Amino acid sequence: MLMIVIPVAMLMISIAIALNLWRLAIGPSLPDRILALDTMYVNAIALLILFGIYQQSALYFEAALLIAVMGFVGTVALSKYLLRGDIIE
């Protein structure tokens, strides 16, 4: 049963990533694009975790953790730049 559900969930998350790319490309404002990029990080993490479960490998979980950390730092940096115009004070 799990071998049927995981590919279906991976397909749905891949569609969500494609829709995030569309919002990232045509977002009407910069905050919309930052939010689309942040959502794409979360979807990439979910896709990697599902792929790790499917392959039964712990390596993908470590990659998902790295993407989570880099995604958080990137979102904070872009948001600070958008609000203040400078990242480091």
Helices and strands as residue ranges (DSSP letters): H 2-26, H 30-55, H 59-84
